[in-house]
Amino acid sequence: MKFNKSSIVLILAGSLIFGACSSEKAKNQAKESAARYWQDKAYPGKASDVQVVEAEAIDGGQFRVRGIVDGESRVGVFSPKSETFSEGYYSLAAERNKKIAEIEQELKYWKEKADALEKENYKMKVLLNMQKSGADSKTSSDAKN
């Protein structure tokens, strides 16, 4: 079977289009898998903002996927052969620091609230003492008359 130039060009163009479509499909599959993983497994019940930024092909037919989860950058690898997404080990330091900051804010709030209640309590004690001393002076002046 002989191929002329135009048939070779058509075959190459068809294979490029088919290859590009399958590559796009794999990229989209990688992005979807990453979004599901980050929403379901990495932050159960907490991930409210998941944005998958990009997916790029790396060695072995896998895809490196970059995303932003609740303002924090994340990177993972998607394998189209096994259809699995893995973020690998990631440090929990960011989550721990976030929790510590939340607790510190709560502590500051409760300290301010306690200080305000102590000031109010002091004011009430002063008013009570003033009323007692005013009542005592009234009764002593009534007793003299």
MDTraj code that builds the backbone (N, CA, C; nanometers):
import mdtraj as md
import numpy as np

residues = "MET LYS PHE ASN LYS SER SER ILE VAL LEU ILE LEU ALA GLY SER LEU ILE PHE GLY ALA CYS SER SER GLU LYS ALA LYS ASN GLN ALA LYS GLU SER ALA ALA ARG TYR TRP GLN ASP LYS ALA TYR PRO GLY LYS ALA SER ASP VAL GLN VAL VAL GLU ALA GLU ALA ILE ASP GLY GLY GLN PHE ARG VAL ARG GLY ILE VAL ASP GLY GLU SER ARG VAL GLY VAL PHE SER PRO LYS SER GLU THR PHE SER GLU GLY TYR TYR SER LEU ALA ALA GLU ARG ASN LYS LYS ILE ALA GLU ILE GLU GLN GLU LEU LYS TYR TRP LYS GLU LYS ALA ASP ALA LEU GLU LYS GLU ASN TYR LYS MET LYS VAL LEU LEU ASN MET GLN LYS SER GLY ALA ASP SER LYS THR SER SER ASP ALA LYS ASN".split()
xyz = np.array([
    [0.0835, -0.1166, 0.0000],
    [0.0000, 0.0000, 0.0000],
    [0.0886, 0.1236, 0.0000],
    [0.0657, 0.2114, -0.0959],
    [0.1437, 0.3340, -0.1076],
    [0.0626, 0.4522, -0.0578],
    [0.1321, 0.5406, 0.0108],
    [0.0678, 0.6624, 0.0616],
    [0.1265, 0.7819, -0.0106],
    [0.0410, 0.8695, -0.0539],
    [0.0923, 0.9929, -0.1120],
    [0.1020, 1.0981, -0.0014],
    [0.1544, 1.2130, -0.0350],
    [0.1788, 1.3172, 0.0651],
    [0.0501, 1.3625, 0.1332],
    [-0.0548, 1.3768, 0.0582],
    [-0.1794, 1.4266, 0.1174],
    [-0.2401, 1.3248, 0.2138],
    [-0.2289, 1.1952, 0.1845],
    [-0.2847, 1.0949, 0.2755],
    [-0.2005, 1.0863, 0.4036],
    [-0.0709, 1.1043, 0.3906],
    [0.0156, 1.1041, 0.5093],
    [-0.0172, 1.2237, 0.5979],
    [-0.0390, 1.3385, 0.5361],
    [-0.0734, 1.4581, 0.6121],
    [-0.2059, 1.4371, 0.6848],
    [-0.3038, 1.3770, 0.6180],
    [-0.4331, 1.3506, 0.6812],
    [-0.4189, 1.2532, 0.7981],
    [-0.3375, 1.1518, 0.7807],
    [-0.3167, 1.0535, 0.8882],
    [-0.2493, 1.1208, 1.0080],
    [-0.1471, 1.2016, 0.9835],
    [-0.0785, 1.2725, 1.0915],
    [-0.1721, 1.3712, 1.1621],
    [-0.2519, 1.4422, 1.0842],
    [-0.3453, 1.5382, 1.1429],
    [-0.4494, 1.4659, 1.2284],
    [-0.4976, 1.3538, 1.1805],
    [-0.5955, 1.2756, 1.2563],
    [-0.5357, 1.2225, 1.3853],
    [-0.4117, 1.1728, 1.3784],
    [-0.3490, 1.1208, 1.5005],
    [-0.3200, 1.2322, 1.6000],
    [-0.2844, 1.3512, 1.5522],
    [-0.2622, 1.4652, 1.6419],
    [-0.3920, 1.5073, 1.7094],
    [-0.4989, 1.5135, 1.6324],
    [-0.6280, 1.5518, 1.6905],
    [-0.6725, 1.4480, 1.7923],
    [-0.6607, 1.3207, 1.7563],
    [-0.7008, 1.2140, 1.8482],
    [-0.6131, 1.2154, 1.9731],
    [-0.4836, 1.2349, 1.9549],
    [-0.3907, 1.2403, 2.0684],
    [-0.4190, 1.3594, 2.1578],
    [-0.4496, 1.4727, 2.0984],
    [-0.4802, 1.5927, 2.1768],
    [-0.6095, 1.5732, 2.2550],
    [-0.7087, 1.5092, 2.1940],
    [-0.8367, 1.4860, 2.2631],
    [-0.8174, 1.3923, 2.3818],
    [-0.7400, 1.2857, 2.3608],
    [-0.7197, 1.1915, 2.4708],
    [-0.6364, 1.2558, 2.5811],
    [-0.5429, 1.3409, 2.5430],
    [-0.4620, 1.4111, 2.6429],
    [-0.5484, 1.5082, 2.7235],
    [-0.6365, 1.5813, 2.6552],
    [-0.7276, 1.6728, 2.7239],
    [-0.8208, 1.5963, 2.8162],
    [-0.8669, 1.4814, 2.7698],
    [-0.9566, 1.3993, 2.8506],
    [-0.8849, 1.3533, 2.9777],
    [-0.7601, 1.3115, 2.9633],
    [-0.6817, 1.2664, 3.0783],
    [-0.6556, 1.3826, 3.1752],
    [-0.6278, 1.5022, 3.1205],
    [-0.6059, 1.6194, 3.2056],
    [-0.7323, 1.6524, 3.2841],
    [-0.8453, 1.6506, 3.2158],
    [-0.9721, 1.6794, 3.2840],
    [-1.0024, 1.5747, 3.3898],
    [-0.9717, 1.4494, 3.3581],
    [-0.9933, 1.3417, 3.4548],
    [-0.9037, 1.3624, 3.5772],
    [-0.7800, 1.4050, 3.5540],
    [-0.6869, 1.4324, 3.6640],
    [-0.7393, 1.5469, 3.7507],
    [-0.7895, 1.6524, 3.6884],
    [-0.8418, 1.7667, 3.7629],
    [-0.9639, 1.7270, 3.8461],
    [-1.0530, 1.6488, 3.7865],
    [-1.1727, 1.6054, 3.8590],
    [-1.1370, 1.5165, 3.9781],
    [-1.0412, 1.4266, 3.9564],
    [-0.9990, 1.3370, 4.0634],
    [-0.9368, 1.4163, 4.1787],
    [-0.8556, 1.5136, 4.1453],
    [-0.7916, 1.5972, 4.2482],
    [-0.8969, 1.6751, 4.3269],
    [-0.9935, 1.7315, 4.2570],
    [-1.0978, 1.8085, 4.3253],
    [-1.1771, 1.7191, 4.4203],
    [-1.2112, 1.5989, 4.3752],
    [-1.2841, 1.5052, 4.4625],
    [-1.1998, 1.4689, 4.5838],
    [-1.0727, 1.4393, 4.5617],
    [-0.9839, 1.4007, 4.6717],
    [-0.9746, 1.5108, 4.7753],
    [-0.9448, 1.6323, 4.7293],
    [-0.9260, 1.7428, 4.8224],
    [-1.0546, 1.7757, 4.8962],
    [-1.1671, 1.7602, 4.8308],
    [-1.2930, 1.7924, 4.8966],
    [-1.3360, 1.6824, 4.9937],
    [-1.3155, 1.5565, 4.9570],
    [-1.3652, 1.4456, 5.0386],
    [-1.2660, 1.3947, 5.1421],
    [-1.1417, 1.3753, 5.1007],
    [-1.0470, 1.3049, 5.1870],
    [-0.9514, 1.3957, 5.2622],
    [-0.8973, 1.4954, 5.1965],
    [-0.7958, 1.5780, 5.2610],
    [-0.8558, 1.6698, 5.3668],
    [-0.9741, 1.7196, 5.3437],
    [-1.0397, 1.8104, 5.4365],
    [-1.1844, 1.7673, 5.4542],
    [-1.2092, 1.6565, 5.5218],
    [-1.3481, 1.6106, 5.5333],
    [-1.4378, 1.7113, 5.6036],
    [-1.5380, 1.7566, 5.5301],
    [-1.6347, 1.8490, 5.5862],
    [-1.5858, 1.9912, 5.6044],
    [-1.4613, 2.0193, 5.5687],
    [-1.4064, 2.1526, 5.5929],
    [-1.3731, 2.2272, 5.4642],
    [-1.3441, 2.1561, 5.3562],
    [-1.3010, 2.2222, 5.2332],
    [-1.4184, 2.2929, 5.1689],
    [-1.4184, 2.4239, 5.1762],
    [-1.5275, 2.4986, 5.1164],
    [-1.4855, 2.5626, 4.9851],
    [-1.3574, 2.5794, 4.9651],
    [-1.3095, 2.6444, 4.8436],
    [-1.1978, 2.5606, 4.7823],
    [-1.2325, 2.4812, 4.6814],
    [-1.1340, 2.3980, 4.6120],
    [-1.1259, 2.4454, 4.4680],
    [-1.0068, 2.4887, 4.4271],
    [-0.9851, 2.5325, 4.2895],
    [-0.8674, 2.4545, 4.2329],
    [-0.8928, 2.3759, 4.1280],
    [-0.7855, 2.3034, 4.0618],
    [-0.7310, 2.3956, 3.9540],
    [-0.6040, 2.4308, 3.9659],
    [-0.5443, 2.5313, 3.8790],
    [-0.4953, 2.4711, 3.7479],
    [-0.4150, 2.3641, 3.7562],
    [-0.3592, 2.3069, 3.6338],
    [-0.3244, 2.1600, 3.6520],
    [-0.3148, 2.0915, 3.5388],
    [-0.2691, 1.9530, 3.5362],
    [-0.1690, 1.9431, 3.4221],
    [-0.0502, 1.8908, 3.4523],
    [0.0527, 1.8787, 3.3485],
    [0.1077, 1.7373, 3.3479],
    [0.1385, 1.6893, 3.2286],
    [0.1898, 1.5537, 3.2141],
    [0.3324, 1.5466, 3.2679],
    [0.3619, 1.4378, 3.3407],
    [0.4973, 1.4134, 3.3908],
    [0.5378, 1.2726, 3.3479],
    [0.6501, 1.2252, 3.3950],
    [0.7016, 1.0935, 3.3553],
    [0.6026, 0.9821, 3.3865],
    [0.6040, 0.8798, 3.3035],
    [0.5227, 0.7606, 3.3287],
    [0.3758, 0.7778, 3.2962],
    [0.3400, 0.8791, 3.2194],
    [0.2007, 0.8990, 3.1828],
    [0.1148, 0.9534, 3.2944],
    [0.1763, 0.9994, 3.4025],
    [0.1017, 1.0551, 3.5141],
    [0.0874, 1.2060, 3.4967],
    [0.0015, 1.2650, 3.5785],
    [-0.0216, 1.4086, 3.5726],
    [0.0015, 1.4706, 3.7094],
    [0.0748, 1.5815, 3.7106],
    [0.0924, 1.6590, 3.8330],
    [-0.0193, 1.7626, 3.8342],
    [-0.0958, 1.7632, 3.9409],
    [-0.2103, 1.8527, 3.9519],
    [-0.1827, 1.9541, 4.0623],
    [-0.2036, 2.0807, 4.0295],
    [-0.1860, 2.1880, 4.1278],
    [-0.3234, 2.2486, 4.1564],
    [-0.3444, 2.2783, 4.2826],
    [-0.4720, 2.3375, 4.3211],
    [-0.4582, 2.4255, 4.4435],
    [-0.5667, 2.4941, 4.4747],
    [-0.5725, 2.5794, 4.5927],
    [-0.6916, 2.5326, 4.6746],
    [-0.6642, 2.4921, 4.7981],
    [-0.7689, 2.4427, 4.8879],
    [-0.7756, 2.5366, 5.0070],
    [-0.8860, 2.6081, 5.0178],
    [-0.9055, 2.7050, 5.1259],
    [-0.7872, 2.8005, 5.1387],
    [-0.7376, 2.8490, 5.0251],
    [-0.6296, 2.9466, 5.0241],
    [-0.4906, 2.8882, 5.0362],
    [-0.4790, 2.7577, 5.0452],
    [-0.3480, 2.6931, 5.0605],
    [-0.3156, 2.6128, 4.9342],
    [-0.1937, 2.6281, 4.8820],
    [-0.1528, 2.5559, 4.7608],
    [-0.1326, 2.4088, 4.7907],
    [-0.1780, 2.3250, 4.6982],
    [-0.1626, 2.1801, 4.7103],
    [-0.1157, 2.1250, 4.5768],
    [-0.0388, 2.0154, 4.5825],
    [0.0098, 1.9475, 4.4632],
    [-0.0090, 1.7981, 4.4834],
    [-0.0558, 1.7313, 4.3785],
    [-0.0736, 1.5868, 4.3856],
    [-0.0458, 1.5242, 4.2502],
    [-0.0476, 1.3906, 4.2466],
    [-0.0186, 1.3175, 4.1233],
    [-0.1363, 1.2258, 4.0914],
    [-0.1818, 1.2322, 3.9654],
    [-0.2897, 1.1469, 3.9188],
    [-0.2336, 1.0450, 3.8210],
    [-0.2709, 0.9188, 3.8403],
    [-0.2286, 0.8115, 3.7511],
    [-0.3497, 0.7645, 3.6709],
    [-0.3526, 0.7913, 3.5395],
    [-0.4683, 0.7506, 3.4599],
    [-0.4816, 0.5980, 3.4470],
    [-0.3700, 0.5263, 3.4584],
    [-0.3755, 0.3802, 3.4456],
    [-0.4557, 0.3187, 3.5587],
    [-0.4291, 0.3599, 3.6806],
    [-0.5007, 0.3052, 3.7954],
    [-0.6154, 0.3963, 3.8396],
    [-0.6269, 0.5133, 3.7750],
    [-0.7284, 0.6128, 3.8073],
    [-0.7270, 0.6502, 3.9552],
    [-0.6066, 0.6735, 4.0075],
    [-0.5922, 0.7126, 4.1478],
    [-0.5228, 0.8474, 4.1571],
    [-0.5546, 0.9185, 4.2620],
    [-0.4915, 1.0469, 4.2906],
    [-0.4225, 1.0357, 4.4244],
    [-0.2995, 1.0841, 4.4310],
    [-0.2245, 1.0769, 4.5554],
    [-0.1583, 1.2110, 4.5803],
    [-0.1773, 1.2607, 4.6986],
    [-0.1106, 1.3846, 4.7355],
    [0.0210, 1.3535, 4.8046],
    [0.0390, 1.2283, 4.8417],
    [0.1587, 1.1924, 4.9147],
    [0.1508, 1.2458, 5.0556],
    [0.2613, 1.2512, 5.1234],
    [0.2649, 1.3022, 5.2599],
    [0.2627, 1.4535, 5.2551],
    [0.1778, 1.5131, 5.3331],
    [0.1822, 1.6580, 5.3463],
    [0.1809, 1.6930, 5.4940],
    [0.2494, 1.7967, 5.5256],
    [0.2649, 1.8371, 5.6648],
    [0.1345, 1.8924, 5.7196],
    [0.1042, 1.8558, 5.8408],
    [-0.0153, 1.9081, 5.9057],
    [0.0150, 2.0377, 5.9809],
    [0.1357, 2.0898, 5.9630],
    [0.1759, 2.2101, 6.0355],
    [0.0842, 2.3280, 6.0037],
    [0.0433, 2.3412, 5.8786],
    [-0.0429, 2.4538, 5.8420],
    [-0.1771, 2.4437, 5.9129],
    [-0.2341, 2.3231, 5.9171],
    [-0.3624, 2.3059, 5.9862],
    [-0.3464, 2.3303, 6.1359],
    [-0.2356, 2.2826, 6.1921],
    [-0.2106, 2.3023, 6.3351],
    [-0.1955, 2.4511, 6.3660],
    [-0.1182, 2.5224, 6.2844],
    [-0.0992, 2.6660, 6.3051],
    [-0.2311, 2.7412, 6.2923],
    [-0.3148, 2.6984, 6.1988],
    [-0.4454, 2.7601, 6.1801],
    [-0.5313, 2.7411, 6.3055],
    [-0.5312, 2.6204, 6.3599],
    [-0.6092, 2.5892, 6.4796],
    [-0.5567, 2.6687, 6.5993],
    [-0.4249, 2.6786, 6.6124],
    [-0.3646, 2.7558, 6.7217],
    [-0.4071, 2.9023, 6.7120],
    [-0.4059, 2.9576, 6.5922],
    [-0.4469, 3.0970, 6.5736],
    [-0.5939, 3.1159, 6.6109],
    [-0.6792, 3.0188, 6.5746],
    [-0.8206, 3.0278, 6.6110],
    [-0.8376, 3.0245, 6.7629],
    [-0.7639, 2.9359, 6.8292],
    [-0.7735, 2.9242, 6.9748],
    [-0.7214, 3.0514, 7.0421],
    [-0.6144, 3.1093, 6.9882],
    [-0.5616, 3.2335, 7.0452],
    [-0.6626, 3.3468, 7.0323],
    [-0.7319, 3.3533, 6.9191],
    [-0.8352, 3.4559, 6.9016],
    [-0.9493, 3.4356, 7.0006],
    [-0.9892, 3.3104, 7.0208],
    [-1.0959, 3.2798, 7.1157],
    [-1.0525, 3.3150, 7.2582],
    [-0.9277, 3.2844, 7.2921],
    [-0.8737, 3.3178, 7.4239],
    [-0.8753, 3.4689, 7.4467],
    [-0.8334, 3.5444, 7.3456],
    [-0.8333, 3.6906, 7.3554],
    [-0.9757, 3.7424, 7.3785],
    [-1.0725, 3.6865, 7.3068],
    [-1.2124, 3.7271, 7.3242],
    [-1.2601, 3.7026, 7.4668],
    [-1.2332, 3.5826, 7.5186],
    [-1.2809, 3.5502, 7.6540],
    [-1.2095, 3.6317, 7.7610],
    [-1.0807, 3.6643, 7.7401],
    [-1.0097, 3.7498, 7.8359],
    [-1.0722, 3.8890, 7.8402],
    [-1.1017, 3.9450, 7.7229],
    [-1.1640, 4.0771, 7.7175],
    [-1.3011, 4.0748, 7.7843],
    [-1.3749, 3.9688, 7.7616],
    [-1.5078, 3.9546, 7.8220],
    [-1.4960, 3.9456, 7.9751],
    [-1.3991, 3.8682, 8.0239],
    [-1.3781, 3.8549, 8.1683],
    [-1.3366, 3.9889, 8.2291],
    [-1.2479, 4.0633, 8.1621],
    [-1.2065, 4.1946, 8.2117],
    [-1.3253, 4.2904, 8.2192],
    [-1.4109, 4.2886, 8.1182],
    [-1.5279, 4.3763, 8.1174],
    [-1.6215, 4.3404, 8.2320],
    [-1.6390, 4.2108, 8.2586],
    [-1.7252, 4.1687, 8.3699],
    [-1.6659, 4.2065, 8.5055],
    [-1.5327, 4.1987, 8.5179],
    [-1.4675, 4.2395, 8.6429],
    [-1.4864, 4.3890, 8.6672],
    [-1.4751, 4.4692, 8.5621],
    [-1.4956, 4.6141, 8.5763],
    [-1.6397, 4.6431, 8.6174],
    [-1.7334, 4.5736, 8.5540],
    [-1.8745, 4.5917, 8.5886],
    [-1.9009, 4.5513, 8.7337],
    [-1.8420, 4.4405, 8.7752],
    [-1.8554, 4.3920, 8.9129],
    [-1.7993, 4.4946, 9.0117],
    [-1.6852, 4.5533, 8.9808],
    [-1.6238, 4.6548, 9.0667],
    [-1.7145, 4.7769, 9.0798],
    [-1.7712, 4.8204, 8.9669],
    [-1.8615, 4.9353, 8.9694],
    [-1.9819, 4.9078, 9.0591],
    [-2.0356, 4.7880, 9.0494],
    [-2.1518, 4.7511, 9.1309],
    [-2.1167, 4.7497, 9.2802],
    [-1.9979, 4.6997, 9.3129],
    [-1.9543, 4.6979, 9.4531],
    [-1.9408, 4.8394, 9.5066],
    [-1.8848, 4.9308, 9.4264],
    [-1.8693, 5.0702, 9.4682],
    [-2.0063, 5.1331, 9.4901],
    [-2.0998, 5.1094, 9.3971],
    [-2.2349, 5.1645, 9.4136],
    [-2.3023, 5.1088, 9.5390],
    [-2.2861, 4.9808, 9.5633],
    [-2.3443, 4.9181, 9.6810],
    [-2.2867, 4.9787, 9.8083],
    [-2.1552, 4.9968, 9.8116],
    [-2.0906, 5.0583, 9.9293],
    [-2.1370, 5.2023, 9.9486],
    [-2.1549, 5.2740, 9.8375],
    [-2.2019, 5.4129, 9.8476],
    [-2.3441, 5.4163, 9.9027],
    [-2.4260, 5.3255, 9.8562],
    [-2.5640, 5.3215, 9.9059],
    [-2.5685, 5.2818, 10.0535],
    [-2.4840, 5.1848, 10.0912],
    [-2.4795, 5.1432, 10.2316],
    [-2.4329, 5.2575, 10.3201],
    [-2.3282, 5.3279, 10.2777],
    [-2.2767, 5.4387, 10.3594],
    [-2.3770, 5.5528, 10.3624],
    [-2.4487, 5.5751, 10.2537],
    [-2.5534, 5.6785, 10.2506],
    [-2.6679, 5.6407, 10.3408],
    [-2.7058, 5.5146, 10.3417],
    [-2.8149, 5.4682, 10.4272],
    [-2.7713, 5.4710, 10.5729],
    [-2.6462, 5.4362, 10.6021],
    [-2.5951, 5.4380, 10.7398],
    [-2.5923, 5.5811, 10.7936],
    [-2.5519, 5.6767, 10.7105],
    [-2.5464, 5.8144, 10.7578],
    [-2.6871, 5.8698, 10.7804],
    [-2.7825, 5.8260, 10.6984],
    [-2.9205, 5.8685, 10.7151],
    [-2.9790, 5.8145, 10.8458],
    [-2.9552, 5.6868, 10.8740],
    [-3.0083, 5.6258, 10.9956],
    [-2.9414, 5.6842, 11.1194],
    [-2.8140, 5.7175, 11.1106],
    [-2.7467, 5.7765, 11.2261],
    [-2.7942, 5.9179, 11.2489],
    [-2.8234, 5.9937, 11.1438],
    [-2.8764, 6.1295, 11.1615],
    [-3.0194, 6.1246, 11.2109],
    [-3.0981, 6.0235, 11.1694],
    [-3.2336, 6.0068, 11.2193],
    [-3.2308, 5.9687, 11.3673],
    [-3.1352, 5.8891, 11.4049],
    [-3.1255, 5.8460, 11.5446],
    [-3.0888, 5.9638, 11.6348],
    [-3.0105, 6.0599, 11.5882],
    [-2.9713, 6.1775, 11.6656],
    [-3.0883, 6.2719, 11.6835],
    [-3.1777, 6.2780, 11.5937],
    [-3.2914, 6.3700, 11.6017],
    [-3.3932, 6.3164, 11.6908],
])
top = md.Topology()
chain = top.add_chain()
for i, resn in enumerate(residues, 1):
    res = top.add_residue(resn, chain, resSeq=i)
    for name in ("N", "CA", "C"):
        top.add_atom(name, md.element.get_by_symbol(name[0]), res)
traj = md.Trajectory(xyz[None], top)
